[in-house]
């Protein structure tokens, strides 16, 4: 269901444009998550370690290459855990 919800608006664009839009969404959500964690936990001693693990993870390359949506699930999970 989540795939249909996320993928349906992208069907209105040509495939190369939809991929570029999806790439932009991936980059913007990653920047938002890094900025959010940086501002909320700026005095935590493991912030640099956590952000480096997140940003240096090679999994992001495969998500971009195959146009996956798992970064959205990660974003929503982090927001959920922060709120609870």
DRENNU-142348 format. One record per atom (N, C-alpha, C, O, CB): residue number from 0; residue in one letter; x, y, z. Coordinates in steps of 0.05 Angstrom, whole numbers, m for minus. Atoms other than C-alpha are relative to their C-alpha. Glycine has a CB too. Example, Ala and Ser with C-alpha at 12.3 -4.5 7.8 and 13.67 -1.06 7.14 Angstrom:
<nodes>
+------+------+--------+--------+--------+
! gulo ! sese !     c1 !     c2 !     c3 !
+------+------+--------+--------+--------+
!    0 !    A !     18 !    m24 !      0 !
!    0 !    A !    246 !    m90 !    156 !
!    0 !    A !     18 !     24 !      0 !
!    0 !    A !     39 !     24 !     13 !
!    0 !    A !    m20 !      1 !     25 !
!    1 !    S !    m16 !    m24 !     m1 !
!    1 !    S !    273 !    m21 !    143 !
!    1 !    S !    m15 !     22 !     14 !
!    1 !    S !     m5 !     44 !     18 !
!    1 !    S !      9 !      9 !    m29 !
+------+------+--------+--------+--------+
</nodes>
This chain:
<nodes>
+------+------+--------+--------+--------+
! gulo ! sese !     c1 !     c2 !     c3 !
+------+------+--------+--------+--------+
!    0 !    X !     16 !    m24 !      0 !
!    0 !    X !      0 !      0 !      0 !
!    0 !    X !     18 !     25 !      0 !
!    0 !    X !     12 !     45 !    m14 !
!    0 !    X !    m19 !      0 !     24 !
!    1 !    X !    m18 !    m23 !     m1 !
!    1 !    X !     57 !     47 !     17 !
!    1 !    X !     13 !      5 !    m27 !
!    1 !    X !     17 !     28 !    m35 !
!    1 !    X !     21 !     m4 !     21 !
!    2 !    X !    m12 !     m3 !     26 !
!    2 !    X !     89 !     34 !    m51 !
!    2 !    X !    m20 !     13 !    m19 !
!    2 !    X !    m12 !     31 !    m35 !
!    2 !    X !      8 !    m27 !    m11 !
!    3 !    X !     20 !    m13 !     17 !
!    3 !    X !     24 !     52 !    m86 !
!    3 !    X !     m5 !     29 !      7 !
!    3 !    X !     m8 !     46 !    m10 !
!    3 !    X !    m26 !    m15 !      1 !
!    4 !    X !      4 !    m27 !     m9 !
!    4 !    X !     15 !    114 !    m44 !
!    4 !    X !     23 !     18 !     m9 !
!    4 !    X !     18 !     41 !    m17 !
!    4 !    X !     m3 !      1 !     30 !
!    5 !    X !    m24 !    m16 !      7 !
!    5 !    X !     86 !    139 !    m58 !
!    5 !    X !      4 !      1 !    m30 !
!    5 !    X !     11 !     22 !    m41 !
!    5 !    X !     25 !    m11 !     14 !
!    6 !    X !     m7 !      1 !     28 !
!    6 !    X !     92 !    116 !   m130 !
!    6 !    X !    m21 !     10 !    m19 !
!    6 !    X !    m14 !     17 !    m42 !
!    6 !    X !      5 !    m28 !     m7 !
!    7 !    X !     21 !     m9 !     19 !
!    7 !    X !     25 !    138 !   m159 !
!    7 !    X !      5 !     28 !    m10 !
!    7 !    X !      1 !     32 !    m34 !
!    7 !    X !    m26 !     m1 !     15 !
!    8 !    X !     m5 !    m27 !     11 !
!    8 !    X !     42 !    213 !   m164 !
!    8 !    X !     23 !      1 !    m20 !
!    8 !    X !     23 !     18 !    m38 !
!    8 !    X !      5 !     19 !     22 !
!    9 !    X !    m23 !      0 !     18 !
!    9 !    X !    107 !    196 !   m200 !
!    9 !    X !     m7 !    m12 !    m27 !
!    9 !    X !      8 !     m8 !    m46 !
!    9 !    X !     23 !    m16 !     12 !
!   10 !    X !      8 !     12 !     26 !
!   10 !    X !     69 !    159 !   m256 !
!   10 !    X !     m8 !     22 !    m20 !
!   10 !    X !    m10 !     16 !    m44 !
!   10 !    X !    m22 !    m19 !      4 !
!   11 !    X !      8 !    m21 !     18 !
!   11 !    X !     48 !    226 !   m285 !
!   11 !    X !     23 !     13 !    m15 !
!   11 !    X !     19 !     30 !    m32 !
!   11 !    X !    m16 !     21 !     15 !
!   12 !    X !    m24 !    m11 !     12 !
!   12 !    X !    119 !    242 !   m305 !
!   12 !    X !     14 !    m21 !    m17 !
!   12 !    X !     10 !    m45 !    m13 !
!   12 !    X !     19 !     11 !     21 !
!   13 !    X !    m17 !     20 !     14 !
!   13 !    X !    167 !    210 !   m356 !
!   13 !    X !     19 !    m14 !     20 !
!   13 !    X !     24 !     m3 !     42 !
!   13 !    X !     16 !     14 !    m22 !
!   14 !    X !    m16 !     16 !    m19 !
!   14 !    X !    211 !    157 !   m324 !
!   14 !    X !     25 !     14 !      9 !
!   14 !    X !     32 !     12 !     32 !
!   14 !    X !      7 !    m27 !    m13 !
!   15 !    X !    m25 !    m13 !     m8 !
!   15 !    X !    275 !    198 !   m325 !
!   15 !    X !     m6 !     23 !     19 !
!   15 !    X !      9 !     29 !     37 !
!   15 !    X !     15 !     10 !    m25 !
!   16 !    X !      7 !    m23 !    m18 !
!   16 !    X !    239 !    258 !   m293 !
!   16 !    X !     m9 !    m10 !     27 !
!   16 !    X !     m3 !      2 !     48 !
!   16 !    X !    m21 !     17 !    m13 !
!   17 !    X !     10 !     12 !    m25 !
!   17 !    X !    205 !    214 !   m241 !
!   17 !    X !     24 !     m9 !     17 !
!   17 !    X !     24 !     m6 !     41 !
!   17 !    X !    m19 !    m24 !     m5 !
!   18 !    X !    m24 !      8 !    m15 !
!   18 !    X !    273 !    185 !   m222 !
!   18 !    X !     14 !     24 !     12 !
!   18 !    X !     24 !     22 !     35 !
!   18 !    X !     19 !    m16 !    m19 !
!   19 !    X !    m13 !    m24 !    m10 !
!   19 !    X !    303 !    254 !   m215 !
!   19 !    X !    m16 !     13 !     22 !
!   19 !    X !     m5 !     24 !     42 !
!   19 !    X !      4 !     21 !    m23 !
!   20 !    X !     17 !    m10 !    m22 !
!   20 !    X !    244 !    277 !   m173 !
!   20 !    X !      4 !    m17 !     25 !
!   20 !    X !      7 !     m6 !     47 !
!   20 !    X !    m30 !      1 !     m8 !
!   21 !    X !     m4 !     18 !    m23 !
!   21 !    X !    252 !    216 !   m129 !
!   21 !    X !     28 !      4 !     13 !
!   21 !    X !     31 !      2 !     37 !
!   21 !    X !     m3 !    m29 !     m9 !
!   22 !    X !    m27 !     m5 !    m10 !
!   22 !    X !    327 !    230 !   m123 !
!   22 !    X !      0 !     26 !     16 !
!   22 !    X !     12 !     27 !     37 !
!   22 !    X !     20 !      3 !    m24 !
!   23 !    X !      2 !    m25 !    m15 !
!   23 !    X !    310 !    302 !   m101 !
!   23 !    X !    m14 !     m4 !     27 !
!   23 !    X !     m6 !      7 !     47 !
!   23 !    X !    m15 !     20 !    m16 !
!   24 !    X !     14 !      6 !    m25 !
!   24 !    X !    261 !    275 !    m49 !
!   24 !    X !     19 !    m14 !     19 !
!   24 !    X !     19 !     m9 !     43 !
!   24 !    X !    m25 !    m17 !     m5 !
!   25 !    X !    m19 !     15 !    m17 !
!   25 !    X !    315 !    228 !    m23 !
!   25 !    X !     21 !     19 !     12 !
!   25 !    X !     26 !     18 !     36 !
!   25 !    X !     14 !    m22 !    m17 !
!   26 !    X !    m21 !    m19 !    m10 !
!   26 !    X !    367 !    284 !    m18 !
!   26 !    X !    m12 !     19 !     21 !
!   26 !    X !      0 !     24 !     41 !
!   26 !    X !     12 !     16 !    m23 !
!   27 !    X !     13 !    m18 !    m19 !
!   27 !    X !    318 !    332 !     16 !
!   27 !    X !     m7 !    m13 !     26 !
!   27 !    X !     m4 !     m1 !     47 !
!   27 !    X !    m25 !     12 !    m13 !
!   28 !    X !      7 !     14 !    m25 !
!   28 !    X !    294 !    281 !     66 !
!   28 !    X !     25 !     m7 !     16 !
!   28 !    X !     25 !     m6 !     41 !
!   28 !    X !    m16 !    m25 !     m6 !
!   29 !    X !    m25 !      5 !    m14 !
!   29 !    X !    366 !    262 !     83 !
!   29 !    X !     11 !     25 !     13 !
!   29 !    X !     19 !     24 !     36 !
!   29 !    X !     21 !    m12 !    m20 !
!   30 !    X !     m9 !    m25 !    m12 !
!   30 !    X !    385 !    334 !     93 !
!   30 !    X !    m17 !      9 !     23 !
!   30 !    X !     m7 !     19 !     43 !
!   30 !    X !      0 !     22 !    m21 !
!   31 !    X !     17 !     m6 !    m22 !
!   31 !    X !    324 !    345 !    136 !
!   31 !    X !      6 !    m16 !     24 !
!   31 !    X !      7 !     m6 !     47 !
!   31 !    X !    m29 !     m4 !     m8 !
!   32 !    X !     m6 !     18 !    m23 !
!   32 !    X !    340 !    285 !    179 !
!   32 !    X !     26 !      7 !     14 !
!   32 !    X !     28 !      8 !     38 !
!   32 !    X !      0 !    m29 !     m9 !
!   33 !    X !    m26 !     m8 !    m11 !
!   33 !    X !    412 !    306 !    188 !
!   33 !    X !     m2 !     26 !     15 !
!   33 !    X !      8 !     29 !     38 !
!   33 !    X !     22 !      2 !    m22 !
!   34 !    X !      4 !    m25 !    m13 !
!   34 !    X !    392 !    377 !    205 !
!   34 !    X !    m16 !     m3 !     26 !
!   34 !    X !    m10 !     10 !     46 !
!   34 !    X !    m13 !     20 !    m19 !
!   35 !    X !     17 !      5 !    m23 !
!   35 !    X !    338 !    353 !    253 !
!   35 !    X !     16 !    m12 !     23 !
!   35 !    X !     15 !     m3 !     46 !
!   35 !    X !    m24 !    m18 !     m7 !
!   36 !    X !    m16 !     13 !    m20 !
!   36 !    X !    385 !    307 !    290 !
!   36 !    X !     22 !     18 !     11 !
!   36 !    X !     29 !     17 !     34 !
!   36 !    X !     12 !    m26 !    m10 !
!   37 !    X !    m21 !    m19 !     m8 !
!   37 !    X !    440 !    360 !    291 !
!   37 !    X !    m11 !     20 !     20 !
!   37 !    X !      2 !     26 !     40 !
!   37 !    X !     12 !     14 !    m25 !
!   38 !    X !     11 !    m21 !    m17 !
!   38 !    X !    394 !    412 !    323 !
!   38 !    X !    m11 !    m11 !     26 !
!   38 !    X !     m8 !      1 !     47 !
!   38 !    X !    m22 !     15 !    m14 !
!   39 !    X !     12 !     11 !    m24 !
!   39 !    X !    359 !    366 !    372 !
!   39 !    X !     20 !    m13 !     19 !
!   39 !    X !     16 !    m14 !     43 !
!   39 !    X !    m21 !    m20 !     m7 !
!   40 !    X !    m20 !     14 !    m16 !
!   40 !    X !    421 !    329 !    397 !
!   40 !    X !     28 !     12 !     m3 !
!   40 !    X !     48 !     m3 !     m4 !
!   40 !    X !      1 !    m29 !     m7 !
!   41 !    X !    m26 !    m13 !      6 !
!   41 !    X !    477 !    380 !    386 !
!   41 !    X !     20 !     m3 !     23 !
!   41 !    X !     44 !      0 !     18 !
!   41 !    X !     m4 !     29 !     m6 !
!   42 !    X !    m19 !      3 !    m23 !
!   42 !    X !    507 !    369 !    456 !
!   42 !    X !      5 !    m29 !      7 !
!   42 !    X !     19 !    m34 !     27 !
!   42 !    X !    m12 !     15 !     23 !
!   43 !    X !     m4 !     29 !     m7 !
!   43 !    X !    505 !    293 !    455 !
!   43 !    X !     27 !     m9 !    m10 !
!   43 !    X !     36 !     m1 !    m32 !
!   43 !    X !    m22 !    m17 !    m13 !
!   44 !    X !    m27 !      7 !      7 !
!   44 !    X !    573 !    261 !    454 !
!   44 !    X !      2 !    m20 !    m23 !
!   44 !    X !     24 !    m23 !    m34 !
!   44 !    X !     13 !    m12 !     24 !
!   45 !    X !     m1 !     19 !     22 !
!   45 !    X !    555 !    208 !    402 !
!   45 !    X !    m13 !     11 !    m26 !
!   45 !    X !    m19 !     m5 !    m44 !
!   45 !    X !    m14 !    m26 !      8 !
!   46 !    X !     13 !    m12 !     24 !
!   46 !    X !    524 !    256 !    351 !
!   46 !    X !     17 !     m4 !    m25 !
!   46 !    X !      6 !    m13 !    m45 !
!   46 !    X !     m6 !     29 !      5 !
!   47 !    X !    m17 !      2 !     23 !
!   47 !    X !    583 !    256 !    304 !
!   47 !    X !      3 !    m29 !     m9 !
!   47 !    X !      3 !    m35 !    m33 !
!   47 !    X !     28 !     12 !      6 !
!   48 !    X !     m1 !     28 !      7 !
!   48 !    X !    589 !    181 !    307 !
!   48 !    X !    m25 !    m10 !    m14 !
!   48 !    X !    m24 !    m24 !    m34 !
!   48 !    X !      6 !    m17 !     25 !
!   49 !    X !     26 !      9 !     11 !
!   49 !    X !    515 !    170 !    293 !
!   49 !    X !     m4 !     12 !    m28 !
!   49 !    X !    m13 !     m2 !    m46 !
!   49 !    X !    m23 !      9 !     18 !
!   50 !    X !      4 !    m13 !     27 !
!   50 !    X !    513 !    220 !    235 !
!   50 !    X !     20 !    m11 !    m20 !
!   50 !    X !     13 !    m14 !    m44 !
!   50 !    X !      3 !     30 !      2 !
!   51 !    X !    m19 !     12 !     19 !
!   51 !    X !    576 !    191 !    204 !
!   51 !    X !     m8 !    m28 !     m8 !
!   51 !    X !     m5 !    m36 !    m31 !
!   51 !    X !     28 !     m1 !     12 !
!   52 !    X !     10 !     26 !      8 !
!   52 !    X !    547 !    121 !    207 !
!   52 !    X !    m24 !      2 !    m19 !
!   52 !    X !    m26 !    m13 !    m38 !
!   52 !    X !     m9 !    m16 !     25 !
!   53 !    X !     23 !     m3 !     17 !
!   53 !    X !    483 !    146 !    175 !
!   53 !    X !      9 !     10 !    m28 !
!   53 !    X !     m1 !     m1 !    m48 !
!   53 !    X !    m19 !     20 !     12 !
!   54 !    X !     m7 !    m12 !     26 !
!   54 !    X !    517 !    187 !    120 !
!   54 !    X !     20 !    m17 !    m16 !
!   54 !    X !     20 !    m16 !    m40 !
!   54 !    X !     12 !     27 !      4 !
!   55 !    X !    m20 !     16 !     13 !
!   55 !    X !    573 !    138 !    104 !
!   55 !    X !    m10 !    m28 !     m7 !
!   55 !    X !      5 !    m44 !    m18 !
!   55 !    X !     25 !     m2 !     16 !
!   56 !    X !     12 !     26 !      5 !
!   56 !    X !    527 !     78 !     98 !
!   56 !    X !     m3 !     m3 !    m30 !
!   56 !    X !    m15 !     14 !    m44 !
!   56 !    X !    m27 !     m3 !     14 !
!   57 !    X !      1 !      4 !     29 !
!   57 !    X !    533 !     49 !     28 !
!   57 !    X !    m29 !     m8 !     m9 !
!   57 !    X !    m34 !     m9 !    m33 !
!   57 !    X !     19 !    m22 !     m9 !
!   58 !    X !     28 !      7 !      6 !
!   58 !    X !    459 !     30 !     31 !
!   58 !    X !    m14 !     22 !    m15 !
!   58 !    X !    m32 !     17 !    m31 !
!   58 !    X !    m16 !     m7 !     25 !
!   59 !    X !     12 !    m23 !     14 !
!   59 !    X !    441 !    100 !      7 !
!   59 !    X !      5 !     m2 !    m30 !
!   59 !    X !    m13 !      5 !    m46 !
!   59 !    X !     11 !     26 !     11 !
!   60 !    X !     m6 !      3 !     28 !
!   60 !    X !    475 !     86 !    m59 !
!   60 !    X !    m19 !    m20 !    m14 !
!   60 !    X !    m29 !    m14 !    m35 !
!   60 !    X !     29 !    m10 !     m4 !
!   61 !    X !     18 !     20 !     12 !
!   61 !    X !    432 !     24 !    m72 !
!   61 !    X !    m28 !     10 !      0 !
!   61 !    X !    m43 !      4 !    m19 !
!   61 !    X !      2 !    m26 !     16 !
!   62 !    X !     27 !    m11 !      1 !
!   62 !    X !    369 !     61 !    m53 !
!   62 !    X !     m4 !     20 !    m23 !
!   62 !    X !    m24 !     20 !    m36 !
!   62 !    X !     m6 !     15 !     27 !
!   63 !    X !      2 !    m19 !     22 !
!   63 !    X !    384 !    116 !   m103 !
!   63 !    X !      1 !    m15 !    m26 !
!   63 !    X !    m14 !     m8 !    m45 !
!   63 !    X !     23 !     20 !      2 !
!   64 !    X !     m3 !     15 !     25 !
!   64 !    X !    406 !     67 !   m157 !
!   64 !    X !    m25 !    m15 !     m8 !
!   64 !    X !    m33 !    m15 !    m31 !
!   64 !    X !     23 !    m20 !      2 !
!   65 !    X !     24 !     16 !      6 !
!   65 !    X !    343 !     24 !   m151 !
!   65 !    X !    m26 !     15 !      6 !
!   65 !    X !    m47 !      3 !      5 !
!   65 !    X !      2 !    m25 !     15 !
!   66 !    X !     23 !    m17 !     m6 !
!   66 !    X !    296 !     82 !   m132 !
!   66 !    X !    m18 !    m13 !     22 !
!   66 !    X !    m42 !    m15 !     18 !
!   66 !    X !    m17 !      4 !    m26 !
!   67 !    X !     15 !     12 !    m22 !
!   67 !    X !    275 !     50 !    m66 !
!   67 !    X !    m11 !     22 !     18 !
!   67 !    X !     m3 !     45 !     16 !
!   67 !    X !     18 !    m19 !     16 !
!   68 !    X !     12 !    m19 !    m18 !
!   68 !    X !    234 !     84 !    m12 !
!   68 !    X !      6 !     m5 !     29 !
!   68 !    X !     m8 !      7 !     46 !
!   68 !    X !    m30 !      0 !     m5 !
!   69 !    X !     m6 !      7 !    m28 !
!   69 !    X !    265 !     56 !     51 !
!   69 !    X !      9 !     24 !     16 !
!   69 !    X !      7 !     24 !     41 !
!   69 !    X !     20 !    m22 !      1 !
!   70 !    X !     m8 !    m24 !    m15 !
!   70 !    X !    294 !    124 !     69 !
!   70 !    X !    m23 !     14 !     12 !
!   70 !    X !    m21 !     27 !     33 !
!   70 !    X !     16 !     19 !    m19 !
!   71 !    X !     24 !    m12 !    m12 !
!   71 !    X !    223 !    149 !     80 !
!   71 !    X !     m9 !    m15 !     25 !
!   71 !    X !    m17 !     m3 !     45 !
!   71 !    X !    m23 !      0 !    m20 !
!   72 !    X !      6 !     15 !    m23 !
!   72 !    X !    210 !     92 !    128 !
!   72 !    X !     19 !      6 !     23 !
!   72 !    X !     11 !      8 !     46 !
!   72 !    X !      0 !    m30 !     m6 !
!   73 !    X !    m20 !     m8 !    m21 !
!   73 !    X !    274 !    109 !    165 !
!   73 !    X !     m6 !     28 !     11 !
!   73 !    X !     m4 !     32 !     35 !
!   73 !    X !     29 !     m1 !    m12 !
!   74 !    X !      6 !    m27 !     m9 !
!   74 !    X !    255 !    182 !    168 !
!   74 !    X !    m24 !      0 !     18 !
!   74 !    X !    m24 !     13 !     40 !
!   74 !    X !     m6 !     18 !    m24 !
!   75 !    X !     24 !      1 !    m17 !
!   75 !    X !    186 !    167 !    196 !
!   75 !    X !      5 !    m15 !     26 !
!   75 !    X !     m7 !     m9 !     46 !
!   75 !    X !    m23 !    m13 !    m16 !
!   76 !    X !     m6 !     15 !    m24 !
!   76 !    X !    214 !    117 !    245 !
!   76 !    X !     16 !     17 !     20 !
!   76 !    X !     10 !     17 !     44 !
!   76 !    X !     17 !    m25 !     m7 !
!   77 !    X !    m15 !    m18 !    m17 !
!   77 !    X !    264 !    168 !    272 !
!   77 !    X !    m18 !     21 !     12 !
!   77 !    X !    m16 !     28 !     35 !
!   77 !    X !     24 !     13 !    m16 !
!   78 !    X !     19 !    m21 !    m10 !
!   78 !    X !    209 !    221 !    278 !
!   78 !    X !    m18 !    m12 !     21 !
!   78 !    X !    m24 !      0 !     41 !
!   78 !    X !    m16 !     12 !    m23 !
!   79 !    X !     17 !     14 !    m19 !
!   79 !    X !    164 !    170 !    313 !
!   79 !    X !     15 !     m5 !     27 !
!   79 !    X !      4 !      0 !     48 !
!   79 !    X !    m10 !    m26 !    m11 !
!   80 !    X !    m16 !      5 !    m24 !
!   80 !    X !    219 !    150 !    362 !
!   80 !    X !      6 !     26 !     16 !
!   80 !    X !      6 !     26 !     40 !
!   80 !    X !     25 !    m14 !     m6 !
!   81 !    X !     m5 !    m25 !    m14 !
!   81 !    X !    235 !    222 !    377 !
!   81 !    X !    m25 !     11 !     14 !
!   81 !    X !    m23 !     21 !     37 !
!   81 !    X !     10 !     21 !    m20 !
!   82 !    X !     24 !    m10 !    m12 !
!   82 !    X !    163 !    240 !    391 !
!   82 !    X !     m9 !    m17 !     24 !
!   82 !    X !    m22 !     m7 !     42 !
!   82 !    X !    m22 !      1 !    m20 !
!   83 !    X !      8 !     17 !    m22 !
!   83 !    X !    152 !    180 !    436 !
!   83 !    X !     20 !      1 !     23 !
!   83 !    X !     17 !    m11 !     43 !
!   83 !    X !     m4 !    m29 !     m9 !
+------+------+--------+--------+--------+
</nodes>
